[in-house]
Each structure stands twice: as structure tokens, then as C-alpha cells.
Amino acid sequence: MIELKNIIKSYVNGPNRFRVLKDITLSVPKGDFKCIMGTSGAGKSTFLNILGCLDRPDSGEYYIDKKYVYGVDEEGLAFIRRDLIGFIFQSFNLIPTYTAIENVALPLIYKGIPYKERRLKAVGLLNKVGLSHRLTHYPNEMSGGEKQRVAIARSLVNDPKLILADEPTGALDSNTSAEVISLLQKINDEGTTILLITHDPKMPKHTKSSIKLVAGQLIEKGT
């Protein structure tokens, strides 16, 4: 599903050059649910940007679903993000003036999907994540767990091959976190590959495999 080969990423600050990712090589098979662990400053955000096609490395190769990511221009990267990747964020990233249905259906607008079809799919996904009673509610009318369920439904609306979850339980209490993880496990059981980025040392026990990112290097693997 995912192949990264010798990924290097640096940032320049005045006369200094800082290498953030150091020769990253990683293979993630289709259907995996992998936890990528790392403390603050380990390079998680940079790695997430690379995985999500939001940034390009200095060198290396990246394949998603056998597509060579860096063989396309910026418009091509936008299509890859739209068609192959779903994003879940710690801060939910919902539009406050949109209802749950409108937030979930938003990505379909960019694909030119008609209104009725967008709404029907959004309603179906909100039902799937247990929010049939919140369809027309706004984010400020929902709990943190409900907002994250809306975000999960939105991440699924384009039928992605890969979901990138960035600290998806970081803003939630323990009980709500368990509910969100259970929902992600069910989505993974249906065949969607998930990469979960976190600093929580307890998270690997909820996923199929794990890997540790330390100072820009992958140094430990486990199942």
C-alpha cells in the first residue's frame, strides 16, 4: 500500500541546515493499522506532511497504491490527497458555520458530486459513526467525541485507500478515546489502511503494528 525509500527532509534556518527526517524507509501493507510513535521534536509533523503529500522531501521515493507520488506536479499531489488519503486531526478541523452533514459532504464538492448525492453519502457515513441524531447540528453543539466522529466520517467520504490520523484522541477523555479507537479499528477491519501518529505510549496496543520515530529516524518496530 505504502512504500517510502530513503526519505530525507531538511529545513534551513539562516546559515544552518537541520535534517529532520534521516533516510526513512518504510513499507506498510494494505489493510495494516500502524501506530507511529514519537515524542515532541521527533519529526512526527514533518513525517505526517510527507505521508499526506503536503510537502516534498529533499530526496527519496514515495509510492501510494503503486503510484509514484513525486512523479506528479502540485495539482497531481492535490488529486492524490483528494482521492487516496483521508485526514483526521487532533483539533477536528471542522468548519464552525457548517452542520455535521455539510462538514462531511464538503470534500465531495471538489469532485463535482451533485448536492443530493453528497448529502446522501454524508448522512450514510454519519449514521455509520453513530451520529444519526446530530445530522443538522453545528460543531459548537457537539462534544469532543462527536466532533471527532464527524471528522472520521469526513475522512471516509472520498473512499480513501489510506487514513492518516494525527493524534486523533489527543483532545479527548479516556472513555471517549476508547470509543474513537474502537471506531477506527472497525474501519480498518473493513479494509482501509490506517496510519496513526501519536506520542501516547499506550496506543500501540490498540493497533496491528507499531514503529517508533526518534530524532528523525525509525529505530524500532513491533507487532
N, C-alpha and C positions, 0 to 999 in steps of 0.2 A: 504494500500500500504506500509506504513512505520509505525513501532511501535518501540519506544525506551522506555525502562523501567529502571528507577533508574540508569542512566549512570553517573558514577563518573570517572573523569580523573585528575591525579595529575602529577606534574613534580618535580624532586628532583634536588636541586642546593646545593651541598655540604651537610651541616647538615640540611638544610631547605627543607621542603616539601610544595609545593604550590598546592592547589586544584584549578584547572582551571574550570572544569565543576562540578557542585554540584547537584547531584541527579536529572538529567534531565529525564523527562518523556514527551513523545510527540507522538501523533498519527496524521498521515497525510493520508487522504483517497485518493484512486485512483482518478486521474483527478483534484486534487487540484493544485492551483498555489499560493504557500505560500511565503510570504516575511518574512525572519528572520532578524530583525534589531538589530544593536548593535554598539556602539562606539568602538574606538580603545581600546584594552585591555579587552573587554567584554568576550572574549573567542570564537569569531567567527571562527578564523582559526582552533583552536583545534576542535571545533564542526564540521566544514566542513571536517576535516580529519577523524573524526569518521563516519560521514554520508557517506563519499566516500570510506569507507573501506580502508583508507590509514594508519590508526592507530587503535589500540585496547584500550578500556577503562580499568581502574583498575577493575571495576565491572559494572554489569548491563547487559541488554539484548537488542539485536537489531535484528529486522526482516525486510526484504525487500521482498515484494511479497510472504509473508508467509515462506520465507527461513530464518532459524536462522543463522545469519552471523557468530557468534562466535563458531559455531559447526564445522567449517572447518579450514584447515591449511592455510599457506600463499599462496600456489598455488590455493587453493579454493577461497581465497579472490580475487586473480587476475582474476579468472574466473567470479566472481560476478561483479567486476569492468568492465570487458570487455563486459559482456552480458546484464547487467541490468542497468548500470549507464553511462550517458553521462556527460562530464565535459565542462564547459565554464568558461574561466578565464579573468580577467581584462586585463592582458597583452597578450592575444590571444594565446600565446604558439605555434605559427606556426613555422615550420622548414623553415628558410630563403632560403635554396637552393632547396626547393620543390615548384612546381607550386600549384595553388589552387586545381586542381584535385588530385595531389599527396598527399597534406596535408589531404584532406578529405578521400581519399582511404586508408591512412596508417593503421588505426585500423583493416581493413579487412585483411591485410597481416597476422596478428597474428591469424586469424581464418582460414587461409589456403584457402581463396577465390581466385579463378583464376583471372588473370590480367584483362581480358575483362569484367568479371562480376564486379570487383572492379571499373573499370573505368566507366562503365555504371551507376552504382549506384551513384558514386561521381558526375557525370555530372547531373544526375537527381536531386540530392539534391542542387547542386549549382544553377541550374535553379529555384528550389523552393524558394531559398532565394534571387533571383533576381540578380544572378551573371553570367548569361549566356555569358556575354561579357568579363568575367575575367578568363575563364577556364584555360588558359595557362600562366597567369600572376603570378609573384612571389610576396611575401608579400611586398617587398620594392617598388613595383609598384602600391600598393593599398592604399586607405585612411584607417583611423582607423575603420570607419564603415564597409568598405568592408572586412577588416581583421576579424572583429568580426562576420560578416556573414559567412565567411569561417569557423570560429571556431564553429559556430552554426551548420552548415552543417556537420562538422566532428563529433559533439556530437550526431548527429542523425543517423550516418551511420550504427551503430550496432542495430538499432531499440530498444533503451533503454526503460525501464519502467519508469525511473527516470532521470531527468536532474538536476544537481547541477550547478547553475550559481553564480560564485563568483565575485561580483561587476562587472557585465557584461557591465555596462555603465560608469564605473569609469574613463576610459581614453577617453571618447567621449564628443563632444559638445552636447548642449541640443537638437538640431534638430536631430542629428544622434542617440542620446539616445532614443528619441521618436520612431524612426524607428525600432530600435533593440527591444524595449519593445513591439511594435506592432507585430513584427515577433514572439516573444516568446508567446504572447497571442494567435496568430493563431495556433502555435504548441500545446499549451495547449488545445485549442478548439478541436483539433484532437484527444485528449485523453491522451497525455503524461503528467505525473505528474512533476511539476517543483518546486524546492526549490531555492529561490533567496536570497543570503546572501548580505547584504548591510549596509552601515551607512547612506544612504540618506533618510531623514525623509519623502520625497515626494513619495518614491517608493511604499509604501503600497496601495496608491490609484489606482495603476495600476494592483494589484493582487487580487485574490479572498479572501485571508485571510492573517493575519499577526500575528507575535508574536515577543516579544522583549526579547533580551538576555542582561542581566545586571549582571556584575561580576560573570559570570558563571551560572546564574540562569535564568530560563524562568519565567518572572514575570507579563507579560501582554499579553492578547490575544484579537483579534478583527477581525471583518469581514467587 
